[in-house]
Amino acid sequence: MVEVVDIYTDGACKGNPGPGGWGALLCWRGHERELFGGEVATTNNRMELVAVIRGLSALHRSAPAVVHTDSQYVHKGITEWLPAWKARGWKTADRKPVKNVDLWRELDALVARHSVQWRWVKGHAGHPGNERADALANRGVPT
């Protein structure tokens, strides 16, 4: 039996745009793996997306996963907006190019390889996995 991998993700940015970091905590079968990194010039939304991408990319084979994010942008983007963006050629409802399209395309391809459930969690509300992902994202911010 394949066990579900819980992936807690978060992004951080000091200024928006500005230096930013991303963090992902993977939990499965009583094991944990921490991932983090950052970029000198980025946005919070990009870091939120990168956190999810890096978390899913860490899965070496197809696996069921639950992604926990405190980002409404990521959650709504993947669960509501993405199909329409693709149908319109990666354009928004008002025909403007989708922001961060490079990352959305990468995430879309990763999601196709796994069975992913999406959970939105309130940020900075004491959720242990989210708090750890937040700490990792802040560690990733370049100083």
C-alpha positions in Angstrom: 0.0 0.0 0.0 1.3 3.4 -1.0 1.0 6.0 1.8 0.0 9.6 1.2 2.8 12.2 1.4 1.7 15.4 3.2 3.5 18.4 1.7 3.3 21.7 3.7 4.4 24.7 1.6 5.0 28.4 2.1 6.6 31.4 0.5 8.1 34.5 2.0 9.2 37.8 0.6 10.9 40.8 2.2 9.3 43.5 0.1 7.1 42.5 -2.8 9.0 42.3 -5.1 12.2 41.8 -3.2 14.3 38.9 -1.8 12.2 35.9 -1.2 12.2 32.3 0.0 10.3 29.2 -0.2 9.9 26.2 2.1 8.4 22.7 1.9 8.0 20.1 4.6 7.3 16.5 3.3 5.9 14.0 5.8 5.3 10.3 5.1 5.5 7.1 7.1 6.8 8.9 10.2 9.7 10.5 8.2 10.2 14.2 7.3 12.2 16.1 4.7 12.8 19.8 4.8 13.4 21.8 1.6 14.0 25.5 1.3 15.6 28.0 -1.0 15.3 31.5 -2.3 15.8 34.2 -4.9 17.3 37.7 -4.7 14.5 39.4 -6.6 11.1 37.8 -6.7 7.5 38.0 -5.5 5.6 36.3 -2.8 3.3 34.6 -5.3 6.3 33.2 -7.2 7.8 31.8 -3.9 4.4 30.2 -3.0 4.4 28.4 -6.4 8.0 27.4 -6.2 7.5 25.9 -2.7 4.8 23.6 -4.2 6.8 22.8 -7.3 9.9 21.8 -5.2 7.8 19.8 -2.9 6.2 17.8 -5.6 9.5 17.5 -7.5 11.0 15.8 -4.5 8.7 12.8 -5.1 10.8 10.4 -7.0 7.9 8.4 -8.3 4.2 8.8 -8.7 2.5 9.1 -5.3 -0.6 10.3 -3.7 0.0 13.6 -2.0 -1.9 16.2 0.0 -0.5 19.7 -0.5 -1.2 22.1 2.3 -0.9 25.8 1.4 -1.9 29.0 3.1 -1.8 30.8 -0.3 -5.3 31.5 -1.8 -3.4 32.3 -5.0 -2.0 28.8 -5.3 -5.1 27.1 -4.0 -7.6 28.9 -6.2 -5.2 28.9 -9.1 -4.8 25.1 -9.1 -8.3 24.1 -8.1 -10.4 26.8 -9.9 -8.6 29.0 -12.4 -6.1 26.7 -14.2 -8.5 24.8 -16.5 -9.9 28.1 -17.9 -6.4 29.6 -18.3 -5.4 26.6 -20.3 -8.6 26.7 -22.4 -7.9 30.4 -23.2 -4.3 29.8 -24.2 -2.9 30.9 -20.8 -4.9 34.1 -20.7 -7.0 35.4 -17.8 -10.7 36.1 -18.1 -9.9 39.7 -19.3 -7.5 38.3 -21.9 -4.3 39.3 -20.2 -1.4 36.9 -19.9 -1.4 34.8 -16.8 1.2 36.0 -14.4 3.9 33.4 -13.5 2.9 31.3 -16.4 6.2 29.5 -16.4 5.6 28.2 -12.9 1.9 27.4 -13.5 2.9 25.3 -16.5 5.6 23.5 -14.5 3.1 22.9 -11.6 0.5 21.6 -14.1 2.9 19.1 -15.5 3.9 17.9 -12.0 0.3 17.5 -10.9 -0.4 15.3 -13.9 2.2 12.8 -12.6 0.7 12.5 -9.1 -2.7 12.1 -7.4 -2.8 15.4 -5.6 -5.4 16.8 -3.1 -5.3 20.4 -2.2 -5.9 21.8 1.3 -5.9 25.5 2.2 -4.9 26.3 5.7 -5.0 29.6 7.5 -1.5 31.1 7.7 0.1 32.1 11.0 -2.7 30.4 12.9 -0.6 27.8 14.8 -0.9 24.9 12.3 2.3 22.9 13.0 3.1 21.9 9.4 2.3 25.4 8.1 4.4 27.1 10.8 7.4 24.8 9.9 7.0 25.6 6.2 6.9 29.3 7.0 10.1 29.0 9.0 11.8 27.1 6.1 10.6 29.8 3.7 12.2 32.5 5.9 15.4 30.5 6.1 15.5 30.5 2.3 15.4 34.3 1.9 18.8 35.6 0.8 20.3 38.1 3.1 
